[in-house]
Amino acid sequence: REDFDIMRKVGFIGLGNMGRGMCKNLILKGNQLTVFDINQDAMQSFKGKAALAHSPLEVLKNSEVIFLSLPNSAVVEKIMNEFLNEGVQGKIIVDTSTSYPMSTRSLHAKIKAAGGGLVDSPLIAGPAEADRGELIAVAAGDKEDVDKADDLLRCYCKHYDYVGPSGNGHLIKIAQNFAGLSQALIYAQLYPIIAKYGINPQELYKSLNNEVFSNWVFQFYSEKYINKNYRMDFALDLGLKDLNYMKKLCDDLNIPGFLLDGAIDLCRVALKEGKGKELDFSHAGNTMYEYVGLE
């Protein structure tokens, strides 16, 4: 469809940093939403705007298309298995989480066999873009299932690409996160170490801020490391999860992770030294400043 005139019954599970904005835009485009989150405060922010469900199964029963925005594949698998036990005939499920691609492919086969459809459609950009309805995404799975969700994807995306069979969307997302997060960790080490040898981080930034090195990741994380501003934008534990998914892809091929191993080690140390607090991914920079004695 090229319009949003027909109200659709849509479910949304997971109203966190990303899900909240996506859900808001689905409602603004005139869809009838049933929502669920284990966090009751997140649920209450949609009171009067959507039906508040008591369980994921209630979302399934009340919706033709169900969106998931969840922290990891283990949570996705648990909910999907509940759905399969209940029955998914005629339902389309859109997983916007960063899930493990091989898990996605396995779930896709089970859901198709049960008469439903599964689309993996992970996101690019962050909560601000989700709130504005300006996300970029990819979508994978059976093309007819993606087409059935097309108007809904466009409620919160300014653009998305169809990238082929099930799991491809999550493979691309893992590749993007490996590239981006590894770069962020390079600068987390670089600024403190070079500073210890006498070059101010701002001066190092000037020398790197050119057409060879500069990109969004460089700009975003450099500001955090230089100013030692580790505000919460993307959780460190989620970044570690994504790097571990990339490591598992390597392990499944029986090949070394090489660069991955160091990136994972730094994240683990940063989490441990954070003593269990919710930390932004940039906290790796704080850990390195502490190592060189410039915290």
N, C-alpha and C positions, 0 to 999 in steps of 0.2 A: 504493500500500500504506500501511496505517496502522501498520505495525510494521517492525522491522528483523531479522526472523527469518531471512530468506533471504540467504545470503552472496552478494555480487556481486563480479565481477571488475572492479576499478577501476584505472585508470592515473592517475598524477599526474606532471606535468612542471613543474618549477620549485618548489624547496623553500626559497624565501627567507623574508622576514619574514612574509608572509601565507600562502604555500603551506605552510610548515612546520606551522602550527597547524591549517589546514584538513585537511591530510593526516592529522595525528594523530587528529583527530576522526572521520574516515572509517574509520580503523583501529579506534578504540575502539567504533564502532557495529557491528563484526563483519564489515566488508568485507575482501576479499582484495586487497591493494594491490601494484601494481608501480610503482616510482618511478624518476625520473631527474632529475638536475641536473648541470650542467657542473662545479659545485663538489663535489669529492669529500668534503669535510668535511660538507657538508649531506646527502649521500647516507649517509654512515656513521652519522649520528644515527638512521637508520631500520634499521640492520642488526639482523636478528633479528625485526623487526616487519613488514617488507615485503620483497618481492623487489626486489633492486637491479639495474636494467637497465643495459645498456651503451650504449644509444642510445634516442632517441625511438621509432624503429621497433619496438624490442623491447617498449616500453610498448604501442604500438598493437596488436601481435600478441597480447599477453597479456590484453587488456582489452576489455570491452564498452562502457564509458563512460570517456572520457579527459578529465581536467581539465588546463587550462593556467593557470599563474600566472607570466606572463612580463613582461619589462620594456617591450616596445613592439610595435607592429604588424609591424615588419620581422622580428623574431624569430618572431612568430606565423606570418607568411606563409611563412617558410622551412620551419618544421616542418609546416605544413599542406600545402605543396606536396610534401614528402616523403611525407606520408600519402596524398595523392591519387595519387601515382605508385605507391605500394604497394597501394592499394585500401582504401576505407573502407565498403564494403558492410555495412550493419547496425550500424555504429558510431555512437555519439553522442559528440560533442566539446563540452565546456563550457569556453568561454574566460572565465575570471574576471579576466583582465588588463584594464587600461585601454587599449583598442585604438582605432584610428581607425575610426569607424562605417562609413564608406563601404568601407573595406577589408573589414570584417566582412560587409557585405552581398554583396560580390563573392565572398568565400570561401564564404558560405552557399549561393549559387547553384551553385557548382562542387561542393560537397560533396553537396548534394541531388541533383544530376544524377548523381553517382557512387554514389548509394544510401545515403548516410549522413545524419547530422543535425548541425547546429551550433546551439548555444545560446550567446548572449552574456549573461553573468551577472556583471557587475562588482559590487564590494563597497563597503559603507559601513562606516566605523570602521576600526580598526587591528589591529596584531599581537596585542594583549592580548585583544581580542574574538575574534579568530580562534583563539587558543589555548584560550579558554573555550568555543568553539562557540556564540558569541552574536552572530555577524555579522548585519547587515541587508543585503539584496541586492535586485537586480532581475533578472529573467530575460526574455529575448526570443528570438524564433525561432518555428518551427512549434509550436503548442500541444502536439501529440502528442509532440514531442521533449522539451519541457520536462517533460511528465508522466512520461516515461520516466526522467528524472533527478531527479524530485521527492524521493524518499526520500533520495537522496544529498545534495541541496542542504540538506535539513533536518538532516543530520548536523552541519553547522557553522553553520547559520543559525538564529537564533531567529525570523526572519521574512523572507520574500521576496515580492515582488509580480511577477506576470506583466504585462509592459508592451507586449505586442504583437509585431509582426513583427521579423525580424532587423535588428540595428543599433540598435533603439530603446534597448536596455539601455546600450550604449556612448554613445549620444547623451545620455541622461540623466546618465550618469556624467561626461561632459565638461562638461555644464552645471553639475553640482554642483561639480566641481573649479574651474571658472572662477569661480563665485560665491565659493567658500570661499577659494581661493588668492588671489584679488584682494583680498578682505577682509584676509587675513593680510598682504599687501604694503602695504595702506593703513596698518596699525598699525606695520609695520616702518619706515615713513617718519615717522609721526606722533610716536611716542615720542621719537626722537632730536631731531627738529626743535624740538618744543615744549620739550624739556629744554634745548636750546641757548639758548632765550629765557628760561629761568629757572624753569620749572615742573617739579618732580620727577616722573618717570614714575609713581611710586606715587600721587601726587596726581591726575595726569591719569586714571589708572585709576579712581580713586574717582569722578571726575566722569562717567565713561562707563559705570560698572558699574550700569546701571539697566535698566528694562524696555524702553527705547527701543533701546539699543545692545547689550546683553549677549546673547551666545549662546555655543555651544560654541567656535566659531572664536575669538571675542574672548577668552574665558577661557584657552584653550589657548595661543594665541600671545602674549597679554599677559604671562603668567607667564614665558615665555622671554625676551621683550624687556626686561622690567623687571629680571629677575635676570641677564640676559646669559648664560643657560644654553641653549646651542644644541645640546643632546643630539640624537642621531640618532633621529628618529621617522618622518620621511618625507623621502626624498632630494630635494635641490634639483634635480638633473638630471631626475628623474622629474616633478617639478612643472612644470619648463620644458617638458618633452615634452608634458604635458597642455595647457598653455597654447598651445603651437604647434599642437596638434590643433584647438583652438578657432579659432585664427587661420586654419588651412587651411579650416575650414568657412566662415569669412567670405570667404576668397579664392575658394572655389568658387562663391560667390554674387556675386562681384565687388563686395563692399562693404567699406568700411574697418573695421579692427579697433578704432579709437579707443582705449578704455581698455586693450585688450590690448597695444598697442604699448609703452606705458610699463611694464606689468607684465613683459613679455618682456625689455625692456631692463634692468630692475633685476635680474632673474634672471641674465641673461648677465654683467652686471658682477660680481655676487656670485660666480658660478662662476669667472670669470677671476681675481678677486682671491683666491679660495681656492686657486689654483695647482694645480688638478686633484685636490685631496683630496676624499674623499667627505664631502659637507656636507649638513646638515639644511636644510630649506626656510627655517627661521628665520634662517639665516645672512644673509639679506637685511637683517635688522635690524642685525647686526654691521657690514655694509657701510655702512649709513646712519650708524651711530654714528661710524665712521671718517671719513665725509664731513664731518660737522659738528664733528669734533675731540673726540669724547667716548668714544673706544674704551677 
